[in-house]
Amino acid sequence: MKMIVRSALLAATILTPGALAAQDNDNASSADAAEQDNDPDSGNVIIVTARKKEESIQDVPVAVSAFTSEDLFEQGIRDIEDLSRRTPGFVFDTPFGRQFDRPIIRGQANILGDSGVSVFIDNVNVTQSIRSLNFGDIDTIEIIKGPQSALFGRNTYSGAINITTRQPTNDFGGEFSFEIGEDNLYELLGNVRGPIVEDKVFFSIAARYYDFQSEFDIPSNANPSVGNESSFSIGGTLEVRPTPGWTTKFRLAYNEDDDGHFPIGLLGFEDLNVNVPGGIDLGGDQPFFQGVVPTAPPNPSGPPQIPDVIGPGGGLEREEFFFSMNNEFELGEYTLVSTFGYTREDFRDLIDSDGQPESFGTARIFGPFPAVFAPPPAPPGTIIGVGVGLLPFDFTTNDDDLQETYVAEIRLDSPQDRPFRWRIGGYYFRNDEEDDVLLDAFTPERDAAIIASEQATLSQVAAAFGAAFAFNAAGPLDLAPPPPEESTIENFSVFGSVAYDFSDRLTATAELRWAEEQQRLRVFDRDTGVLTSLADGSPFDVEATFNAVTPRFIIDFDATPDNLVYASASRGTKPGGFNGAQGFEFGFGTFDEESVWQFELGSKNAFFNNQLIFNIAGFFSTLTDYQLTENLAALGAASTVGSVTANLGDVDIFGVEIDAIWSPQALPGVTLGGNYAWTDTEFTDGTEATQGAVFGDPDLTGQSLPRQARHQASFYADYDVELTDDFSALFSVNGNYLSSRFAQVQNLAETGESFELDARITFDYRDNLSLTFYGRNLTNEDAPLGVLRFLDPSGGNGSFVVNGVVIENGFNLASAGQSRGFQYNNRRSRRFGAILRYRF
């Protein structure tokens, strides 16, 4: 059996003898690398491309965690969420199932809007989700920490995820695996690689089928598909070498997902304990929750609430298409590299966004308005009629979106074996998105439910006032779907770098990128197809331009051949953008760019003839114009509920990351390791409207960022033992810890800490046939995967009271007394399974 080598937080792992050899990328021959890869005694180190060139992971002066295909299999890493649990400093929230990606690196979190982490697959920046990416079709995956804007470009503000897929080889080979687990989990993976024309044309093809019926899909749950997931994907790469100095790689891939409604619950208004009667009084007037949000079995709406548009109970349907072409030309001693990529994502979802079994179509109170009718000669104080503001809400979220992305890059590299090296290049990125809703979800049943709710609400309000009648002072209910939107992002940049070796041990590097990004948002009338109008009467066709200069400076010193010390300073930016039609309607249409300077000092070390790997890095980040969510009602919008992205202020982040791996020669087959990240975030300046509503003071100074864990750690222990000449066994255990994370900048509601323990036993026959038995989450951890502030739309929740009477059919959307609730996403419990794998 090949020795497992764990990838680590800080670029940490030299592969021990018997591990996989160097992984290929666009700068090297994958076929040649594969010949080494087939040699179990090659003893090569992991090769990463964190600086867009091949470097040993222990020699690159950048914080990067790298996982090979064998790492992914042996550690049971099936998706990006599993990967984040093995990578301190990297958090990947999944509060919306597989609908959206929300990666966080080094604390730079967001709620709405784009993450500061971009994903690259075979050098192509992809904007589509990677939640269902086929991990069986990956050669290497790198989590690169810190701003990567200088070399990787757009929106690598806090880091990048760099993926190299299975590459073609000059030798025929491949593998197949079949996994079966509890809750009807089935996964079939296969990949085959080899030559078509020896030394000239090579191929690689991989496919995946995955199906899972969640533990939450039970008869007592109204939703017939909650938590279920299904995927199919196929992809392949063709490598062609027309001449000795020219290599071209073409890749095509397709993926489709069909998921049920993700498991979700709601901590309701009745459980709030801040700024509510009898609760903790913090001096403000907006109800909130303080403490760890407790979880209960999920209870999303079932078919009576969600129309059967994309399957019973709602959920997700997604199709993704990927194409890339990478070229490398040797021009004498120089190298010309080009990349072209195209991705397309068709995304349809229908979810119950309140996490309750009721409240599909309702008219909700916003008021009341001071409209009282008591005309003479009625006695003074007599109320004949009262006007109340009512708005329609069905508390479902549905999307019918299409986005296409085009990427092109070209660069010229000087010879890399000289003391002075340079690079220059240009980059183009374009993303077109059509944002619409599922029109079939706007059914007559929905409209009838909302109108009935309106009438019931008016009756209750009239009775509470002692009035003869009540009417909707907001006018007739607008039951039509929102208008479609089209957005375009176009980014052009030039970049370059220079490096100089002052000696065999000391090197300085400077990198720089200039970028200009243009964004455009248009909103159309659904019936006429013409542009709608802004508040000033002009057409809803808005544009914005953002310019950025993002340098990075690195100095690294080889204290010994096995000990590297480095320091870096880098700047990153996250572009500004638009908040959509609703944001413009209420004066919060745009937000500005966010920027960061990060300073890092690190050391990578190998001791005792590589028996011990110990790496440590410390960093300080100072963020300006931090982008985060603000509630429209708290901002003063008087007739809607929703959120926008805003620039709240400035933030400082301090962090330390440690990684250690020990493979003692005195204990053959034993590998022990662990890693730890401490991340401290703090607002140094800024204000936020909800902060003011809760605390009576909008100042954020001293508050921590949401969604980031202060402490994150993992450990592992492996024992690889030869049983006979043909049989071996591997015993492995992993533990992963994440400290509690705040839901919002108010630092009140939080997830609670979590600890999961996994174990695996693998029996291997002649290094090509293996059987693995595993247990996941053996601690049966049930802390929520994520917590999100929302509303509680349950009738009669107590948020709206008239003359001492709770209105049973409504709640208050106003800032004071607003019906707050907190969504949470349920974690999978303890589960077991087995994997049969054949390699050839």
C-alpha positions, 0 to 999 in steps of 0.5 A: 500500500502506498504511504499516506501523506497528509497535506497541510495548512502551510504548504507542508508536506514532502511525500515520503518514499512510496507516495505519488510523484510530482503532479503535472501542470500546464508548464510540464509534460504530464505524460513524462510526469506520469512515467515517474508517477508509476514508479513507487520508489521515485520519492518525489516531492509534491509539485504545486503551481501556487506561483504559476510555475512548478515548485516543490511545496516546501520551497515555495514561499507562499502558504498553500495546502496541497492534496494529491489524488491519493490523498483525497482517496485515502483521507475520504475527501469527497468534496470541498466541504471535506477538504475544508475540514482538513485545512485550517485557515479555510472554512467552507460553509454549506447553509444552503446545501449544494446551492451556493459556494461560500469559501472563507480563507483567513477570516475574510468572510462575506454573507451576501455578494461574492466570496474573496476566493476564486476557483481555477480548474486547469488554469481557468477561473470558473464562476460556477459552483464546485460543490458537486465537483468530481473529486475522482477526476483531480490530480492535485488541488491547492488551497492558496492562502493570502491575496493572490491578485498579482498573479491569479487576478480577479477576486483572489482577494483572500486566496485561490483554489487551484485544481489540476484535473486528471492528466493524460499519460503515455502509459495506459492505466486507470482506476474504478471504485464503488462506494456504498453507505448508509442512507442509500449512498452510492457512488461509482467513479472511474478514470482511464488514461493512456496514449492514442499515438505514443509520445504524440497524443494522449487522453484522460477520461473520468466519470462519476455517478453519485446518489444519496438519500438523506437521513432526513428523508423520512415519512414524518417530514412533509418534504419527500426529498429533503437532503437528497443529492444526485449527480452525474459528471463526465470529463476528459482531456486530450493532450497533443504534441505537434512538435517537441516544443509545442504542447496543447491540451483540450478539456471538455466536462459536463456535470448535472445535479438534481438535489432535493430541498436542503435540510433547514430549520428555524429558531423562531421569534418565541425563542429570541432573548434580546430586546424582547419582553422578559428577555435580555435588554441590551438597550436597543429595540430590535429582537435578536438571539444571544447564544448558541443556536440549538438545532432540531430535525429540519422542517422545510415546507413540503409539496402543499407549500412548494409547487411541483416545478423542479420535483416534489418538495423543491430543491436544485437542478443544475447543469454545468459545462466546461471547456479549456484549451491550454497551450505551451510553446518553447521559443528558444529559451523562452516559454509562451503560455496561453489559456482559453476557457469557457464555462456555462451554468444553468441553475434552477432552484426552488426552496422554502426560505423560512425553514417552517412547515407553513407560511407559503403564501401570505400577506404580511403586516407592515404598519399599521398606517395612521389612517383612521376614519371617524367622520362626523357626527360619530362620537369622538374616539370612534374608529370606523375604519383603519388602514394597514399596510400589507405586502405579499410574501410567499417565503420561497426563493426561486431562481432560473439563472444562466451564466456564461464565463469566458477567460483568456490569458497569455504570458511570456516567461523568461528562462527560469534557471537564471539568477534574474527571471521575469514574466509578463502577461495579459488577462481577459475575463467576461461573465454574462448572467441572466437572473430570473425566477421560475415563472411556473412557481407563480401559481393560481394557488399561490395567489389565492393563498396570499389574497386569503391571508390579506383578508384574514389579516384585515379582519383581525386588525379591524377587530383589534382596533374595534373598527368596522373595517380595515383596508390595505392602505398600501394599495392592491397586492402586487402578485406578479413575479419580479422583473428579469435582470441581466448583468455583465462583468468584464475585466482586463488586466496586465501583469508581470513579475521579476525575481532575482537571486542575490545568492544561492540562498536569498531571493527577492520577488516582485509581482504586479497587476493592473486591472480595470473592471467594468460592470453593467446591470440592466432590468427589463419589463417582463411584459414589454421587454424594454428597460424599466426605469430608475427612481429618477425616470432614467432607464435601468441601465447602470454601469460602474468601473473599478481600477486596481493595482495589486502588488506582491513582494516576497523575500525568501532565505534558505537558512539550510537546505531544509529550512526556509524563511520567507516574508511577504507583503501583498495587496488584494481587492474585491470589486464593488458591484450592484445590489439589484433592482430592490437595492436601487429602489430604496437607495442602496443600489451600489457598493464600493471595492474592498481592499486588503494589505496582508503581511506574512512571515513564515518558515518551512522546515524538514528535520531528521532526514525528513522524518519531521515536517514543521511549518509555521506562519503568522500574518496580519491583514488590514481591510478597508471598506469591508463588504457585508450584508445590511438589512433594508428595513434597518436602513430605513426602507419602509415597504420591503424586507431584504438585504443589500451589500454595503461597505461597513468599515475597516477590519484588522485580522491577525493569524497564526497557522502551524502544521506538523507531520512526524513519520518516525523511522523507529516506528515504520508505517506510522505517520502522526500529524496535526495542524492548527489555525488561530484567526482573530478578526476585529473591526477598527472602524465602521457602523451598521444599521442593525447594530444600532437597532439592537444595541442603540449604537451603530458603532462596530469597533471591537466586533468580530467578523461573522462566519469565521472560527477563531480556532480551527484544528485537525489531527490524524494518525495512520498505521500502514502495515504489511500483512503478507507479501501481497496484502497490507492494511492501513488504519487511519483516524482523523479528528477535526475541530472548529470553534463557534462562529458568529452568525452576524456582526452583532456577535450574539447568535453563534453556531457552537463549536464542533468536533468530528472524528472519522476512521478508516480501515483499508485492506490492499492486495498487490497495490491495485485492489483494495477494500475500505471500511469507514465511519464518519462523524463518529462523535455524532456531532450535531452543531449546525453547519451554518447559521443565518439571520432571517425572519420568522413568518409564523402566524401569531409569533408575537412580533405584531401586537394591536391594542394588546392583541397578537395578530394571528395572521401577520408579523411586523416588518418594521425595524422596531419589533421586527420578527427575527428568526435564525435559520440553521442547516442540519449536519449529517449524523454518524454514518458508515460505508465501504469502498471497493477500488481497483487500479490498473 
